[in-house]
Amino acid sequence: MPSPTGAIVGLYVDSRLFVLAPGDMIRTQTGRSYEVVEARVQQRGKWAGIRQHLRVVVLEHDAPVREDQRVMPIRWYRR
């Protein structure tokens, strides 16, 4: 069951090109949106420099984007 709008959840995002910061938005291919509250890049291990550990707020489906907000599109992949 998906988390309700307004919930704070944890996500991992792997990206070599895009480093997220508080205030940035993540949008999935289904239109589900999240706003980043906390972000840190993993410093050790296999995914060092690539994996980002995030705390995010779940937003409404297709939430509007503020003018000053960066948006990172993501796709989920199987575990």
C-alpha positions in Angstrom: 0.0 0.0 0.0 1.5 3.4 -1.0 2.2 6.0 1.7 -0.4 8.7 2.0 0.1 12.3 0.9 2.1 14.3 3.5 3.9 11.2 4.9 7.7 11.4 5.3 9.4 8.4 3.8 12.9 7.2 3.0 14.2 6.7 -0.5 17.4 5.7 -2.2 18.2 7.2 -5.6 21.2 6.2 -7.7 22.6 8.9 -10.0 26.0 10.0 -11.2 24.8 13.2 -12.7 22.1 14.7 -10.4 22.8 15.4 -6.7 19.6 16.2 -4.9 19.2 18.9 -2.2 16.4 19.9 0.2 13.6 21.5 -1.8 14.2 19.5 -5.0 11.4 17.3 -6.3 11.5 13.7 -7.5 8.8 12.5 -10.0 8.2 8.9 -11.0 7.0 7.7 -14.4 3.5 7.3 -12.9 3.4 11.0 -11.8 3.9 10.3 -8.1 5.9 13.2 -6.6 8.2 13.7 -3.6 9.9 16.7 -2.2 13.4 16.2 -0.7 13.7 17.2 3.0 17.1 15.7 3.8 19.8 14.3 1.4 23.2 12.7 1.8 25.5 11.0 -0.7 26.9 7.6 0.3 30.6 8.0 1.0 31.8 4.3 1.4 31.0 0.9 -0.1 30.0 -0.3 -3.5 27.7 2.7 -4.3 29.9 5.5 -2.9 29.4 8.7 -4.7 26.3 7.3 -6.6 23.7 6.4 -4.0 21.7 9.2 -2.3 19.9 8.5 1.0 16.9 10.7 1.1 14.0 11.7 3.4 11.1 13.0 1.3 7.6 14.2 1.7 5.0 12.4 -0.4 3.1 15.0 -2.5 -0.2 14.7 -4.4 -0.2 13.1 -7.8 1.3 15.4 -10.5 2.0 18.1 -7.9 2.8 21.5 -9.4 6.4 22.5 -9.6 7.6 25.9 -8.2 9.7 28.1 -10.5 12.8 27.7 -8.3 12.4 23.9 -7.9 14.6 21.3 -9.7 12.8 18.1 -10.8 14.5 14.8 -11.1 12.6 12.1 -13.0 13.2 8.6 -11.8 12.1 5.0 -12.7 11.8 2.3 -10.1 13.7 -0.9 -10.8 13.4 -4.4 -9.3 15.2 -5.1 -6.1 
